[in-house]
């Protein structure tokens, strides 16, 4: 699968996804400081599912009606990288065919 991992989500999740064979663009690693509208546009243009912790993307995408290829919004009490990875691992195990 193709993912765009937002800067606030950090580099560990992006690395884990790469290690598991996914095509990943990490804003943290490759384009720090990229503006949110550009993140949304890049994900859409490159057919990537956006993974983010930033609830502002919900506003941008759903309320403003921006086109997208999918969004995973991680709203976790525990923001450790291991928790993010485990959450995405479970998501992919249970729903990969629907993404």
C-alpha positions in Angstrom: 0.0 0.0 0.0 1.0 3.6 -0.4 1.0 5.8 2.7 1.9 9.4 3.5 2.8 9.7 7.2 2.4 13.2 8.5 5.2 15.0 10.3 3.5 14.9 13.7 3.2 11.1 13.6 7.0 10.8 13.6 9.5 8.6 11.8 9.1 5.2 13.6 5.8 4.4 12.0 7.0 5.3 8.6 10.0 3.1 9.0 7.9 0.2 10.3 5.6 0.5 7.3 8.6 0.4 4.9 10.0 -2.6 6.6 6.7 -4.3 5.9 6.8 -3.6 2.2 4.7 -0.5 2.0 5.5 2.5 -0.2 5.8 5.4 2.3 6.4 9.1 2.1 7.3 10.5 5.5 6.9 14.2 5.9 9.1 14.0 9.1 12.0 12.4 7.1 11.5 14.0 3.7 9.7 17.4 3.9 9.6 18.8 7.4 7.5 21.9 7.7 5.3 21.1 4.7 2.0 23.0 5.0 -1.1 21.0 5.7 -2.8 21.8 2.4 0.3 20.6 0.6 0.3 17.4 2.6 -3.3 16.7 1.6 -2.6 17.5 -2.0 0.5 15.3 -2.2 -1.3 12.3 -0.6 -4.1 12.7 -3.1 -1.9 13.3 -6.2 0.3 10.3 -5.3 -2.6 8.0 -4.4 -1.5 7.6 -0.8 -3.5 7.1 2.4 -2.7 9.8 4.9 -1.8 8.8 8.4 -1.8 11.6 11.0 -2.3 12.5 14.6 -3.5 16.0 13.6 -7.3 16.4 13.9 -7.0 19.5 11.7 -6.9 17.2 8.7 -10.4 16.1 9.5 -11.5 19.7 9.2 -9.5 20.2 5.9 -10.7 17.0 4.3 -14.2 16.4 5.4 -15.6 19.8 6.2 -13.9 21.5 3.3 -14.6 18.6 1.0 -11.0 18.2 -0.1 -10.3 15.1 -2.3 -8.4 12.3 -0.6 -7.5 8.6 -1.0 -8.1 7.8 2.6 -7.2 9.2 6.1 -6.2 7.3 9.2 -6.5 9.7 12.2 -4.7 8.4 15.2 -6.3 9.8 18.3 -4.4 7.9 21.0 -4.0 8.7 24.7 -0.6 7.1 24.6 1.5 8.7 21.8 4.5 6.4 22.0 5.7 5.1 18.6 5.2 1.5 19.7 1.5 2.2 20.3 1.1 3.9 16.9 2.8 1.0 15.2 0.6 -1.6 17.1 -2.5 0.4 16.2 -1.6 0.4 12.5 -0.5 -3.2 12.6 -4.0 -4.2 13.9 -5.7 -2.0 11.4 -3.8 -3.6 8.5 -4.4 -7.1 9.8 -8.1 -6.6 10.1 -8.9 -4.2 7.3 -6.2 -4.2 4.6 -8.6 -5.5 2.0 -10.9 -2.4 2.6 -8.1 0.2 2.4 
